[in-house]
Amino acid sequence: MSDQSRRAVKKAQTRAHVRDTAQRLFSERGFDAVPIADVAAAAGVAVQTVFNHFATKEELYWADRTPWVDGPAAAVRERPAGVPALTALREHLVASVERFVLRLADPTGRCTIADLERSPALQAAERELHHTAEARLRDALVEAWTGPDAVGWVPADPRTAAGIVAATWLAVTRSLVTQPRCPLPAPEEAAGIAAATRTLAERLLGHFETELRTSALADGTVRVLRAV
């Protein structure tokens, strides 16, 4: 192994150690009650080392806990050949909604919700992450509709349509996963709530997908592509 590779491995190990230490302390004492100095001391590193890996305490809290930020964009970009972008997005979001609500039965998931309820700073950070997910999804949809692999129908104004879809579809899914958090249900109720939420997500997003295509076709604002 080269010196550069060894340094990269050591850096990754330090990052993971700091992250795990911090998240343990957050779980034990609450996010707002744990200063970065305590994280550094518990991890056996300097405060500057913590900031070398994580710009803010909020970033440290959310580290490796937010697959939902890149997930929608990845579902569009990595969809199988011949699958329309909106279909891939809808299927991903429906499955994600069910998975997130199921986490209400998991002790770790319930702890995260409790942390959010106690901390306005974490709530603000979560909202910023939502906006990041929205921007990344918008860009992925534009690429899907303007690139050589576009299939199905394509909006005449891909950027406007992508912005609308990203904003509305993610707002709907965010509402569906946050509404059951308050009040937090009993763990044994989570499976039933998750199933009902999945059904509602499928109906809403399926309706949005159909209406978008129908309205666009009726207005003459799309062109139809044939898969080669």
HUKA-V236375 format. One record per pair of residues at least 24 apart in sequence whose ideal C-beta (glycine too) atoms are under 10 Angstrom apart, sorted by sequence separation. I is the first residue (numbers start at 0). J is the second residue. D is the distance in whole Angstrom. If there is no record, write none. Layout:
I,J,D ; I,J,D
This chain:
17,41,9 ; 18,42,9 ; 20,44,9 ; 35,59,8 ; 70,94,10 ; 71,95,8 ; 137,161,5 ; 138,162,10 ; 140,164,6 ; 141,165,10 ; 172,196,10 ; 175,199,7 ; 176,200,9 ; 17,42,5 ; 31,56,9 ; 67,92,10 ; 70,95,6 ; 136,161,8 ; 137,162,5 ; 140,165,7 ; 175,200,6 ; 16,42,6 ; 17,43,10 ; 30,56,8 ; 33,59,10 ; 136,162,10 ; 137,163,9 ; 139,165,9 ; 16,43,8 ; 17,44,6 ; 30,57,8 ; 33,60,9 ; 137,164,8 ; 138,165,9 ; 16,44,8 ; 21,49,8 ; 67,95,6 ; 134,162,9 ; 136,164,8 ; 137,165,4 ; 140,168,10 ; 171,199,9 ; 172,200,7 ; 175,203,8 ; 13,42,8 ; 20,49,9 ; 30,59,10 ; 66,95,9 ; 133,162,9 ; 136,165,4 ; 137,166,8 ; 171,200,8 ; 174,203,10 ; 175,204,10 ; 30,60,6 ; 135,165,8 ; 136,166,9 ; 13,44,7 ; 17,48,7 ; 18,49,10 ; 25,56,9 ; 67,98,9 ; 133,164,10 ; 134,165,8 ; 172,203,9 ; 17,49,6 ; 21,53,8 ; 66,98,10 ; 67,99,7 ; 133,165,5 ; 134,166,10 ; 136,168,8 ; 137,169,10 ; 168,200,10 ; 171,203,6 ; 172,204,8 ; 17,50,10 ; 132,165,8 ; 133,166,6 ; 136,169,7 ; 171,204,7 ; 14,48,10 ; 17,51,9 ; 18,52,8 ; 25,59,8 ; 133,167,10 ; 13,48,7 ; 14,49,10 ; 17,52,6 ; 18,53,8 ; 21,56,8 ; 25,60,6 ; 133,168,9 ; 168,203,9 ; 13,49,10 ; 16,52,10 ; 17,53,7 ; 130,166,10 ; 133,169,5 ; 167,203,10 ; 168,204,6 ; 171,207,8 ; 14,51,9 ; 15,52,9 ; 22,59,8 ; 132,169,6 ; 133,170,8 ; 167,204,10 ; 13,51,9 ; 14,52,5 ; 21,59,5 ; 22,60,7 ; 13,52,7 ; 14,53,8 ; 20,59,10 ; 21,60,7 ; 22,61,10 ; 130,169,9 ; 168,207,7 ; 18,58,10 ; 22,62,8 ; 129,169,7 ; 132,172,10 ; 133,173,10 ; 167,207,7 ; 168,208,9 ; 10,51,9 ; 11,52,10 ; 18,59,7 ; 21,62,8 ; 22,63,9 ; 129,170,9 ; 132,173,9 ; 10,52,8 ; 17,59,7 ; 18,60,9 ; 22,64,8 ; 18,61,10 ; 19,62,10 ; 64,107,9 ; 129,172,10 ; 164,207,8 ; 168,211,10 ; 18,62,5 ; 19,63,10 ; 92,136,10 ; 129,173,6 ; 163,207,10 ; 164,208,9 ; 167,211,10 ; 14,59,10 ; 17,62,9 ; 18,63,7 ; 18,64,9 ; 15,62,9 ; 64,111,7 ; 126,173,9 ; 164,211,7 ; 14,62,8 ; 15,63,9 ; 88,136,8 ; 125,173,9 ; 163,211,8 ; 14,63,10 ; 61,111,10 ; 60,111,9 ; 88,139,9 ; 160,211,8 ; 87,139,10 ; 88,140,8 ; 125,177,9 ; 60,114,8 ; 60,115,10 ; 84,139,8 ; 85,140,8 ; 88,143,9 ; 160,215,8 ; 84,140,6 ; 87,143,9 ; 84,141,10 ; 154,211,8 ; 60,118,9 ; 84,142,9 ; 85,143,9 ; 154,212,10 ; 65,124,10 ; 68,127,10 ; 72,131,10 ; 76,135,10 ; 84,143,4 ; 85,144,10 ; 152,211,9 ; 156,215,10 ; 60,120,9 ; 61,121,8 ; 65,125,9 ; 68,128,5 ; 72,132,8 ; 75,135,10 ; 76,136,10 ; 83,143,8 ; 84,144,7 ; 152,212,6 ; 155,215,8 ; 160,220,9 ; 57,118,9 ; 60,121,6 ; 67,128,8 ; 68,129,8 ; 71,132,6 ; 72,133,10 ; 75,136,7 ; 78,139,10 ; 83,144,10 ; 151,212,8 ; 154,215,6 ; 159,220,10 ; 160,221,9 ; 67,129,9 ; 68,130,10 ; 69,131,9 ; 70,132,8 ; 71,133,9 ; 72,134,9 ; 73,135,9 ; 74,136,9 ; 76,138,10 ; 77,139,10 ; 84,146,10 ; 115,177,9 ; 153,215,9 ; 57,120,6 ; 61,124,6 ; 65,128,6 ; 68,131,6 ; 69,132,7 ; 72,135,4 ; 73,136,10 ; 75,138,9 ; 76,139,5 ; 152,215,7 ; 155,218,9 ; 56,120,8 ; 57,121,6 ; 60,124,7 ; 61,125,8 ; 64,128,10 ; 65,129,10 ; 68,132,5 ; 71,135,7 ; 72,136,5 ; 75,139,4 ; 76,140,10 ; 84,148,9 ; 86,150,10 ; 116,180,8 ; 152,216,7 ; 155,219,8 ; 156,220,7 ; 157,221,10 ; 55,120,9 ; 56,121,9 ; 60,125,10 ; 67,132,6 ; 68,133,10 ; 70,135,9 ; 71,136,4 ; 72,137,9 ; 74,139,8 ; 75,140,6 ; 78,143,8 ; 84,149,8 ; 86,151,8 ; 112,177,9 ; 115,180,8 ; 116,181,7 ; 155,220,4 ; 156,221,10 ; 57,123,8 ; 58,124,8 ; 61,127,10 ; 65,131,9 ; 68,134,10 ; 69,135,6 ; 70,136,9 ; 71,137,10 ; 72,138,7 ; 73,139,8 ; 75,141,10 ; 76,142,7 ; 82,148,10 ; 83,149,9 ; 84,150,8 ; 85,151,8 ; 115,181,10 ; 154,220,6 ; 155,221,6 ; 57,124,4 ; 61,128,7 ; 65,132,8 ; 68,135,7 ; 69,136,9 ; 72,139,4 ; 75,142,8 ; 76,143,7 ; 81,148,9 ; 83,150,6 ; 84,151,8 ; 85,152,9 ; 112,179,10 ; 113,180,10 ; 116,183,8 ; 153,220,10 ; 154,221,6 ; 155,222,7 ; 56,124,9 ; 57,125,9 ; 68,136,10 ; 71,139,8 ; 72,140,8 ; 75,143,5 ; 80,148,7 ; 82,150,7 ; 83,151,4 ; 112,180,5 ; 152,220,10 ; 153,221,6 ; 154,222,9 ; 55,124,8 ; 71,140,9 ; 75,144,10 ; 81,150,6 ; 82,151,9 ; 83,152,8 ; 84,153,9 ; 111,180,10 ; 112,181,8 ; 152,221,5 ; 153,222,6 ; 57,127,8 ; 58,128,10 ; 69,139,10 ; 72,142,9 ; 76,146,10 ; 78,148,9 ; 80,150,8 ; 81,151,9 ; 83,153,10 ; 113,183,8 ; 151,221,9 ; 152,222,7 ; 153,223,8 ; 57,128,9 ; 72,143,10 ; 109,180,9 ; 112,183,6 ; 152,223,5 ; 153,224,6 ; 76,148,10 ; 78,150,9 ; 108,180,10 ; 151,223,8 ; 152,224,7 ; 99,172,9 ; 103,176,9 ; 149,222,10 ; 150,223,10 ; 151,224,7 ; 99,173,10 ; 102,176,9 ; 109,183,6 ; 150,224,6 ; 151,225,9 ; 85,160,10 ; 96,171,9 ; 100,175,8 ; 108,183,10 ; 109,184,10 ; 149,224,6 ; 150,225,8 ; 151,226,8 ; 88,164,8 ; 92,168,6 ; 96,172,6 ; 99,175,9 ; 100,176,6 ; 103,179,6 ; 148,224,10 ; 150,226,5 ; 84,161,9 ; 88,165,9 ; 92,169,8 ; 95,172,7 ; 96,173,10 ; 99,176,4 ; 100,177,10 ; 103,180,7 ; 109,186,8 ; 144,221,10 ; 149,226,9 ; 150,227,9 ; 96,174,10 ; 97,175,10 ; 98,176,9 ; 99,177,9 ; 100,178,9 ; 108,186,10 ; 148,226,9 ; 85,164,7 ; 89,168,8 ; 92,171,8 ; 93,172,9 ; 96,175,5 ; 97,176,9 ; 100,179,6 ; 148,227,10 ; 26,106,10 ; 84,164,9 ; 88,168,7 ; 92,172,5 ; 95,175,10 ; 96,176,6 ; 99,179,9 ; 100,180,9 ; 103,183,7 ; 104,184,8 ; 106,186,8 ; 109,189,9 ; 144,224,10 ; 147,227,10 ; 26,107,8 ; 88,169,10 ; 91,172,10 ; 95,176,8 ; 99,180,10 ; 103,184,6 ; 104,185,9 ; 105,186,8 ; 108,189,9 ; 93,175,10 ; 103,185,9 ; 104,186,4 ; 27,110,10 ; 30,113,10 ; 31,114,9 ; 85,168,9 ; 92,175,9 ; 103,186,7 ; 104,187,7 ; 26,110,6 ; 29,113,8 ; 30,114,5 ; 100,184,9 ; 104,188,8 ; 105,189,8 ; 22,107,10 ; 25,110,9 ; 26,111,9 ; 29,114,7 ; 30,115,9 ; 32,117,9 ; 103,188,8 ; 104,189,4 ; 25,111,9 ; 31,117,7 ; 32,118,10 ; 75,161,10 ; 103,189,4 ; 104,190,7 ; 26,113,9 ; 30,117,7 ; 31,118,5 ; 102,189,8 ; 103,190,10 ; 22,110,10 ; 26,114,8 ; 29,117,6 ; 30,118,5 ; 31,119,9 ; 101,189,6 ; 104,192,9 ; 22,111,10 ; 25,114,7 ; 29,118,7 ; 31,120,7 ; 75,164,10 ; 100,189,7 ; 101,190,7 ; 103,192,7 ; 104,193,8 ; 30,120,7 ; 31,121,8 ; 75,165,10 ; 100,190,9 ; 103,193,8 ; 30,121,6 ; 100,191,10 ; 101,192,9 ; 102,193,9 ; 22,114,10 ; 100,192,6 ; 101,193,5 ; 25,118,9 ; 72,165,9 ; 97,190,10 ; 100,193,4 ; 101,194,9 ; 30,124,10 ; 71,165,8 ; 99,193,8 ; 100,194,9 ; 97,192,10 ; 98,193,8 ; 100,195,9 ; 101,196,9 ; 25,121,9 ; 97,193,5 ; 100,196,5 ; 101,197,9 ; 71,168,8 ; 96,193,8 ; 97,194,7 ; 99,196,9 ; 100,197,8 ; 71,169,7 ; 97,195,10 ; 97,196,6 ; 98,197,9 ; 96,196,6 ; 97,197,4 ; 100,200,10 ; 71,172,8 ; 96,197,6 ; 97,198,9 ; 67,169,9 ; 95,197,10 ; 96,198,10 ; 93,196,9 ; 94,197,8 ; 96,199,8 ; 97,200,8 ; 93,197,6 ; 96,200,4 ; 97,201,9 ; 67,172,9 ; 93,198,9 ; 95,200,9 ; 96,201,9 ; 67,173,9 ; 93,199,10 ; 94,200,9 ; 93,200,5 ; 94,201,10 ; 96,203,10 ; 92,200,7 ; 93,201,5 ; 96,204,9 ; 67,176,9 ; 92,201,9 ; 93,202,10 ; 93,203,9 ; 89,200,9 ; 90,201,9 ; 92,203,10 ; 93,204,6 ; 89,201,8 ; 92,204,6 ; 93,205,9 ; 89,203,10 ; 90,204,9 ; 89,204,5 ; 88,204,8 ; 89,205,7 ; 89,207,8 ; 85,204,9 ; 86,205,10 ; 89,208,6 ; 88,208,9 ; 85,207,8 ; 86,208,7 ; 85,208,5 ; 85,209,10 ; 83,208,9 ; 85,211,7 ; 85,212,8 ; 83,212,9 ; 83,224,10 ; 83,226,10 ; 82,226,10 ; 81,226,5 ; 80,226,8 ; 81,227,10
